[in-house]
């Protein structure tokens, strides 16, 4: 689990790498779900989606701050 406080402290490249890791993790979870096998913790899907959205928001904010 990644906390908001930790995400705010990461730089642009750190956020990008964290985003890629979460996307890969979500892809694995969705593959398990679609293959019919049981998932250890179904709440991880929702958590991963929310965290991905949160990271994208922080990336957008950092990009806007660099422009000004």
N, CA, C and O of each residue as an XYZ file, in Angstrom:
272
protein
N       0.839     -1.181      0.000
C       0.000      0.000      0.000
C       0.884      1.244      0.000
O       1.855      1.346      0.749
N       0.522      2.164     -0.846
C       1.266      3.410     -0.943
C       0.403      4.515     -0.353
O      -0.769      4.659     -0.702
N       0.991      5.285      0.536
C       0.245      6.364      1.176
C       0.416      7.654      0.394
O       1.391      7.831     -0.337
N      -0.548      8.554      0.560
C      -0.510      9.840     -0.127
C       0.741     10.615      0.218
O       1.346     11.255     -0.641
N       1.124     10.555      1.477
C       2.297     11.286      1.939
C       3.552     10.825      1.191
O       4.397     11.640      0.821
N       3.663      9.512      0.974
C       4.808      8.962      0.256
C       4.805      9.403     -1.203
O       5.856      9.692     -1.775
N       3.618      9.451     -1.800
C       3.517      9.852     -3.200
C       3.892     11.321     -3.392
O       4.525     11.676     -4.387
N       3.513     12.157     -2.461
C       3.839     13.579     -2.567
C       5.335     13.809     -2.513
O       5.835     14.759     -3.115
N       6.057     12.959     -1.805
C       7.490     13.133     -1.646
C       8.288     12.626     -2.841
O       9.445     13.010     -3.015
N       7.692     11.770     -3.666
C       8.408     11.220     -4.812
C       8.582     12.273     -5.897
O       7.754     13.172     -6.045
N       9.666     12.151     -6.652
C       9.861     13.048     -7.784
C       9.150     12.475     -9.012
O       8.511     11.425     -8.937
N       9.266     13.164    -10.122
C       8.551     12.798    -11.347
C       8.922     11.382    -11.799
O       8.039     10.582    -12.108
N      10.206     11.071    -11.840
C      10.652      9.747    -12.293
C      10.224      8.649    -11.319
O       9.898      7.539    -11.740
N      10.225      8.946    -10.050
C       9.769      7.985     -9.054
C       8.294      7.660     -9.222
O       7.877      6.510     -9.091
N       7.510      8.698     -9.516
C       6.079      8.489     -9.744
C       5.848      7.640    -10.996
O       4.992      6.756    -11.009
N       6.617      7.920    -12.040
C       6.469      7.155    -13.283
C       6.798      5.683    -13.066
O       6.083      4.810    -13.559
N       7.863      5.400    -12.339
C       8.233      4.004    -12.103
C       7.200      3.304    -11.214
O       6.871      2.138    -11.436
N       6.694      4.017    -10.212
C       5.662      3.450     -9.344
C       4.394      3.160    -10.144
O       3.720      2.157     -9.909
N       4.071      4.046    -11.091
C       2.892      3.866    -11.939
C       3.040      2.616    -12.797
O       2.094      1.838    -12.927
N       4.206      2.418    -13.377
C       4.435      1.231    -14.203
C       4.327     -0.051    -13.377
O       3.751     -1.039    -13.833
N       4.874     -0.035    -12.177
C       4.789     -1.202    -11.299
C       3.339     -1.543    -10.964
O       2.940     -2.707    -10.999
N       2.564     -0.522    -10.642
C       1.157     -0.758    -10.300
C       0.356     -1.243    -11.498
O      -0.530     -2.086    -11.352
N       0.656     -0.723    -12.677
C      -0.049     -1.184    -13.881
C       0.242     -2.653    -14.146
O      -0.657     -3.411    -14.510
N       1.504     -3.062    -13.964
C       1.862     -4.466    -14.146
C       1.162     -5.341    -13.115
O       0.675     -6.424    -13.439
N       1.114     -4.875    -11.883
C       0.452     -5.616    -10.815
C      -1.042     -5.769    -11.109
O      -1.610     -6.847    -10.937
N      -1.660     -4.690    -11.551
C      -3.090     -4.740    -11.874
C      -3.348     -5.685    -13.046
O      -4.357     -6.390    -13.073
N      -2.433     -5.693    -14.011
C      -2.593     -6.586    -15.151
C      -2.530     -8.049    -14.707
O      -3.291     -8.879    -15.204
N      -1.634     -8.365    -13.782
C      -1.527     -9.729    -13.255
C      -2.790    -10.122    -12.512
O      -3.288    -11.237    -12.670
N      -3.310     -9.209    -11.701
C      -4.526     -9.500    -10.929
C      -5.696     -9.741    -11.865
O      -6.473    -10.676    -11.669
N      -5.823     -8.897    -12.883
C      -6.925     -9.057    -13.833
C      -6.787    -10.346    -14.637
O      -7.794    -10.963    -14.985
N      -5.567    -10.759    -14.935
C      -5.352    -12.023    -15.644
C      -5.777    -13.206    -14.773
O      -6.384    -14.159    -15.261
N      -5.455    -13.136    -13.489
C      -5.885    -14.192    -12.573
C      -7.401    -14.262    -12.507
O      -7.990    -15.343    -12.519
N      -8.024    -13.090    -12.438
C      -9.480    -13.039    -12.332
C     -10.138    -13.586    -13.592
O     -11.125    -14.317    -13.510
N      -9.597    -13.236    -14.759
C     -10.214    -13.667    -16.009
C      -9.986    -15.155    -16.276
O     -10.790    -15.793    -16.956
N      -8.888    -15.710    -15.741
C      -8.623    -17.133    -15.953
C      -9.498    -18.009    -15.063
O      -9.574    -19.221    -15.266
N     -10.145    -17.415    -14.097
C     -11.067    -18.165    -13.255
C     -10.482    -18.593    -11.932
O     -11.197    -19.132    -11.088
N      -9.199    -18.366    -11.732
C      -8.620    -18.740    -10.443
C      -8.995    -17.701     -9.393
O      -9.282    -16.546     -9.707
N      -8.983    -18.140     -8.153
C      -9.389    -17.226     -7.091
C      -8.266    -16.234     -6.776
O      -7.082    -16.559     -6.864
N      -8.667    -15.035     -6.412
C      -7.721    -13.987     -6.075
C      -7.575    -13.956     -4.564
O      -8.559    -14.097     -3.838
N      -6.339    -13.769     -4.085
C      -6.098    -13.743     -2.648
C      -6.897    -12.638     -1.973
O      -7.579    -12.871     -0.974
N      -6.807    -11.443     -2.524
C      -7.475    -10.297     -1.927
C      -8.148     -9.485     -3.035
O      -7.479     -8.700     -3.706
N      -9.454     -9.657     -3.241
C     -10.143     -8.933     -4.315
C     -10.130     -7.415     -4.140
O     -10.323     -6.681     -5.110
N      -9.907     -6.943     -2.933
C      -9.862     -5.511     -2.689
C      -8.632     -4.849     -3.291
O      -8.582     -3.627     -3.428
N      -7.631     -5.663     -3.653
C      -6.419     -5.120     -4.265
C      -6.712     -4.468     -5.606
O      -6.020     -3.526     -5.993
N      -7.724     -4.948     -6.325
C      -8.071     -4.373     -7.627
C      -8.507     -2.927     -7.444
O      -8.015     -2.029     -8.128
N      -9.424     -2.713     -6.527
C      -9.927     -1.366     -6.272
C      -8.812     -0.463     -5.763
O      -8.699      0.688     -6.186
N      -7.993     -0.981     -4.861
C      -6.902     -0.197     -4.303
C      -5.886      0.188     -5.388
O      -5.397      1.318     -5.417
N      -5.575     -0.762     -6.277
C      -4.609     -0.488     -7.346
C      -5.142      0.577     -8.292
O      -4.402      1.470     -8.702
N      -6.415      0.489     -8.639
C      -7.016      1.490     -9.529
C      -6.977      2.884     -8.914
O      -6.632      3.858     -9.582
N      -7.328      2.968     -7.647
C      -7.327      4.266     -6.970
C      -5.921      4.838     -6.877
O      -5.714      6.036     -7.071
N      -4.966      3.981     -6.582
C      -3.589      4.450     -6.464
C      -3.048      4.901     -7.813
O      -2.318      5.889     -7.887
N      -3.397      4.191     -8.876
C      -2.985      4.597    -10.227
C      -3.553      5.969    -10.553
O      -2.840      6.826    -11.075
N      -4.815      6.183    -10.255
C      -5.434      7.480    -10.509
C      -4.772      8.574     -9.683
O      -4.565      9.686    -10.169
N      -4.444      8.261     -8.447
C      -3.792      9.227     -7.560
C      -2.411      9.597     -8.094
O      -2.030     10.768     -8.088
N      -1.666      8.596     -8.556
C      -0.333      8.852     -9.102
C      -0.429      9.707    -10.361
O       0.368     10.626    -10.548
N      -1.396      9.410    -11.223
C      -1.571     10.203    -12.435
C      -1.882     11.657    -12.096
O      -1.432     12.572    -12.787
N      -2.641     11.864    -11.048
C      -2.957     13.226    -10.612
C      -1.696     13.948    -10.159
O      -1.479     15.104    -10.521
N      -0.858     13.272     -9.365
C       0.374     13.893     -8.892
C       1.340     14.158    -10.046
O       2.058     15.158    -10.032
N       1.365     13.276    -11.039
C       2.208     13.502    -12.212
C       1.746     14.742    -12.951
O       2.561     15.567    -13.363
N       0.447     14.874    -13.117
C      -0.124     16.038    -13.805
C       0.224     17.323    -13.056
O       0.584     18.321    -13.680
N       0.121     17.311    -11.736
C       0.445     18.484    -10.928
C       1.916     18.856    -11.081
O       2.255     20.032    -11.210
N       2.793     17.842    -11.067
C       4.227     18.114    -11.202
C       4.547     18.673    -12.585
O       5.409     19.542    -12.716
N       3.859     18.182    -13.623
C       4.077     18.701    -14.970
C       3.644     20.149    -15.081
O       4.322     20.952    -15.723
N       2.511     20.496    -14.457
C       2.028     21.865    -14.486
C       2.955     22.802    -13.719
O       3.157     23.945    -14.128
N       3.521     22.325    -12.609
C       4.440     23.131    -11.823
C       5.738     23.400    -12.581
O       6.352     24.454    -12.412
N       6.150     22.456    -13.406
C       7.374     22.646    -14.178
C       7.186     23.676    -15.295
O       8.141     24.349    -15.684
N       5.974     23.799    -15.805
C       5.694     24.753    -16.882
C       5.759     26.186    -16.398
O       6.155     27.089    -17.134
N       5.362     26.385    -15.140
C       5.345     27.742    -14.617
C       6.624     28.116    -13.923
O       6.754     29.236    -13.429
